[in-house]
Amino acid sequence: MKDFYNIDKLNFLTAGMPLSTGKEGYPKAFEIIKDMGLDGMEVEFVHGVRMSDDTRKLLQEQKDLIFTAHGPFYINLNSKEEEKVEASVQRIIETASAASDFGGYSITYHAAFYMGGDKETVYQQVKTQTEKIINILEENNIKMWIRPETTGKATQWGDYEEIIRLSKDFEQVLPCIDFSHIHARTGGEYNTYDEFCMVLDKIGTELGEFALNHFHAHLAGIEYTAKGEKRHLILQDSDMNYKDLLKALKSFDVKGALVCESPNIETDTKILKDYYMSL
């Protein structure tokens, strides 16, 4: 795929509108993001892809901000019910279409649950549905990075090796690496500088430098149990070693979008950017 979105640095995005936006909507959200010196926002399509034409136009006009989009939560490309698989495919296509309309950089989503299936069978199912999604996007000339996200529980499809593998199978697919999810999924591993570098090195080795220059990642504080992710926390209330992660991202000169999903949205996004800029 051509480099249709020029990214020259690591950008720090809020996951949804800043909390201080209140009920004032997107114009106020953009004002806050700019006033704080942040770089953009991940549009959260939580319950469905609902966005008016006026809102799409409003986002499109923000030439100095970076936007990504997160697909609805009700996605499972490995559902035992065919209609739920088809609805999931449709939700991903709708997310990509909306993001394309407002000039988004890429989209991400939680792709599937194992539903008791073995890893290879589920991988092939996700691959089949991903091919269907990409074919429809190509037919409609929608150019958008499709990024399954690394998931936080062992019951969910999407460890980082599976997502790298899918990215090798499709030119239009790249990973969304949620470092907090990887940390939670493994019960507390992947929380040191060397481990972060190991993930980045694997991406660079398997997918090429292009993937590190067009990165999409999530980060937050996180609470977890032996079964994986429990909930997001603010960074200071979590053991998430964000400083070493930012050092690793700096060492690899990663460019793209780092979306902060902490509950205190803009505060932690600002903390991350300020620390990164100090390195």
C-alpha positions in Angstrom: 0.0 0.0 0.0 1.2 3.5 -0.7 2.2 5.9 2.0 -1.0 7.8 1.8 -0.6 9.5 5.2 2.6 11.3 6.0 3.7 10.9 9.6 7.0 12.5 10.7 7.0 12.0 14.5 5.3 10.2 17.3 2.0 11.9 18.0 0.1 11.8 21.3 -3.7 11.4 21.1 -6.5 11.3 23.6 -8.8 8.3 23.5 -12.0 10.2 22.8 -12.8 13.7 23.8 -10.9 15.2 26.8 -12.9 15.0 30.1 -12.9 18.8 30.4 -14.9 19.0 27.1 -18.0 18.4 29.2 -21.1 18.5 26.9 -19.6 21.0 24.5 -18.7 18.6 21.8 -16.0 18.4 19.2 -15.1 22.1 18.7 -14.4 22.4 22.5 -12.5 19.1 22.5 -10.2 20.3 19.6 -9.6 23.6 21.5 -8.5 21.7 24.6 -6.3 19.3 22.7 -4.5 22.2 21.0 -4.2 24.3 24.1 -2.5 21.4 25.9 -0.1 20.9 23.1 -1.4 17.4 22.2 -1.6 16.1 18.7 -5.0 14.6 18.1 -7.7 12.2 19.2 -8.9 8.7 18.7 -12.6 8.8 17.8 -14.4 6.2 19.8 -17.3 4.4 18.0 -18.4 2.6 21.2 -21.9 1.3 20.4 -22.0 1.8 16.6 -20.6 4.0 13.9 -22.8 7.1 14.2 -21.4 10.4 13.0 -23.2 13.1 11.1 -21.9 14.6 7.9 -21.4 17.9 9.6 -19.2 16.2 12.3 -17.2 14.4 9.6 -16.6 17.7 7.9 -15.6 19.4 11.1 -12.9 16.7 11.8 -11.7 16.9 8.2 -11.1 20.7 8.6 -8.7 20.1 11.5 -5.6 19.8 9.4 -3.2 20.3 12.3 -4.6 17.3 14.3 -4.2 13.5 13.8 -7.2 11.3 14.1 -7.6 7.6 14.4 -10.8 5.6 15.1 -11.7 2.7 17.4 -14.4 0.4 16.1 -17.4 -0.6 18.2 -17.0 -3.1 21.0 -19.5 -5.6 19.5 -17.1 -7.1 17.1 -16.3 -10.8 17.0 -15.1 -12.2 13.6 -15.1 -15.7 15.2 -18.7 -15.7 16.5 -20.5 -19.1 16.2 -23.4 -17.1 14.7 -22.9 -16.2 11.1 -25.1 -13.0 11.4 -22.8 -11.7 14.2 -19.7 -12.3 12.0 -21.4 -10.4 9.2 -22.4 -7.6 11.5 -18.8 -7.4 12.8 -17.4 -7.2 9.3 -19.9 -4.4 8.6 -18.9 -2.5 11.7 -15.3 -2.6 10.7 -16.1 -1.4 7.2 -18.3 1.4 8.6 -15.5 2.5 10.9 -13.0 2.6 8.1 -15.4 4.5 5.9 -16.1 7.1 8.5 -12.4 7.5 9.2 -11.7 7.8 5.5 -14.3 10.6 5.3 -12.8 12.6 8.1 -9.2 12.1 7.0 -8.2 9.5 9.7 -4.8 7.9 9.9 -6.0 4.4 10.8 -8.6 2.4 12.6 -8.4 -0.3 15.3 -10.7 -2.8 16.8 -10.8 -6.0 19.0 -11.1 -8.6 16.3 -12.3 -11.8 17.9 -12.7 -14.2 20.7 -11.3 -17.8 20.6 -14.8 -19.2 21.7 -13.0 -22.4 22.7 -11.4 -22.9 19.3 -7.7 -23.7 18.7 -5.5 -20.8 17.7 -4.9 -21.9 14.1 -8.5 -22.5 13.3 -9.5 -19.1 14.8 -6.6 -17.4 12.9 -7.8 -18.8 9.6 -11.4 -17.5 10.4 -10.1 -14.0 11.3 -8.0 -14.1 8.1 -11.0 -15.1 5.9 -13.1 -12.3 7.3 -10.2 -9.8 7.1 -9.8 -10.6 3.4 -13.6 -9.9 2.9 -13.2 -6.5 4.7 -10.2 -5.5 2.6 -11.9 -6.5 -0.7 -15.0 -4.4 0.1 -12.8 -1.4 1.1 -10.8 -1.8 -2.2 -14.0 -2.0 -4.2 -15.1 1.3 -2.6 -11.7 2.9 -2.9 -11.4 3.4 0.9 -7.7 3.7 1.8 -7.3 3.1 5.5 -5.0 1.1 7.7 -6.9 -1.8 9.2 -5.4 -2.6 12.6 -6.6 -5.4 14.9 -5.5 -4.5 18.5 -3.5 -6.6 20.8 -6.0 -7.8 23.4 -5.8 -8.0 27.2 -7.2 -11.4 28.0 -6.2 -14.9 27.0 -9.8 -15.6 25.9 -9.5 -12.9 23.2 -7.8 -13.5 19.9 -4.9 -11.1 19.4 -1.6 -11.6 21.0 1.0 -9.5 19.3 2.5 -12.5 17.3 -1.0 -13.3 15.8 -1.5 -9.7 14.8 2.0 -9.5 13.2 1.2 -12.7 11.3 -2.0 -11.2 10.0 -0.1 -8.0 9.0 2.2 -10.2 6.9 -0.7 -11.7 5.1 -2.3 -8.4 4.1 -0.7 -5.2 2.8 -3.5 -3.1 4.2 -3.2 -4.6 7.8 -0.8 -3.3 10.4 -0.8 -3.9 14.2 -2.3 -1.7 16.8 0.0 -2.5 19.8 -1.7 -2.0 23.1 1.2 -2.2 25.5 -1.0 -2.3 28.5 -3.0 -5.2 27.1 0.2 -7.2 26.4 1.3 -6.5 30.0 -2.0 -7.6 31.4 -2.5 -10.6 29.1 0.8 -12.1 30.3 0.1 -11.4 34.0 2.7 -8.7 34.4 5.3 -9.4 31.9 6.3 -7.1 29.1 7.0 -4.2 31.4 10.7 -3.5 31.0 12.8 -1.6 28.5 14.3 -4.8 27.1 10.8 -6.4 26.7 9.4 -3.3 25.0 12.4 -3.3 22.6 11.8 -7.0 21.9 8.3 -6.2 20.7 9.4 -3.3 18.6 12.4 -5.2 17.1 10.0 -8.1 16.2 7.7 -5.7 14.4 10.6 -4.1 12.6 12.1 -7.4 11.6 8.9 -9.1 10.5 7.1 -6.2 8.9 9.9 -3.8 8.1 10.9 -0.3 9.1 7.7 0.9 7.4 5.6 -0.5 10.3 7.6 1.4 12.9 7.3 4.6 10.9 3.5 4.1 10.6 2.8 3.0 14.2 -0.5 2.9 16.1 -0.4 2.1 19.8 -2.4 2.3 22.9 -1.2 2.9 26.5 -2.9 3.4 29.9 -2.5 2.3 33.4 -4.0 -1.1 33.9 -5.3 -3.4 36.6 -5.1 -7.2 35.8 -5.4 -10.6 37.4 -4.1 -14.0 36.4 -6.9 -14.0 33.7 -5.6 -10.8 32.2 -7.0 -7.2 31.9 -9.5 -6.1 34.5 -9.8 -2.3 33.9 -7.9 0.7 32.8 -6.3 2.9 35.5 -4.6 6.2 35.6 -0.8 5.8 35.1 0.2 6.7 38.6 -2.2 4.1 40.1 -0.7 1.3 38.0 2.5 -0.6 37.7 2.7 0.2 33.9 6.3 1.2 33.2 5.5 3.9 30.8 8.8 5.7 31.1 10.8 2.8 29.8 8.2 2.2 27.1 8.6 5.8 25.9 12.4 5.4 26.0 12.1 2.3 23.8 9.8 4.1 21.4 12.4 6.9 21.3 15.3 4.4 20.8 13.5 2.9 17.7 12.5 6.4 16.5 8.9 5.2 16.2 6.6 7.5 14.3 2.8 7.4 14.3 0.1 7.7 16.9 0.2 6.8 20.6 -3.3 6.9 22.1 -3.7 7.3 25.8 -6.7 5.3 27.2 -6.3 6.3 30.9 -9.6 7.2 32.6 -8.2 10.8 33.2 -7.8 11.0 29.4 -6.0 14.3 28.7 -4.0 14.4 31.9 -2.1 11.2 31.3 -1.8 12.0 27.5 0.0 15.2 28.5 2.2 13.4 31.0 3.2 10.9 28.3 4.0 13.6 25.8 5.9 15.8 28.2 8.1 12.9 29.4 8.7 11.8 25.8 9.7 15.3 24.8 12.1 15.4 27.8 14.1 12.4 26.6 
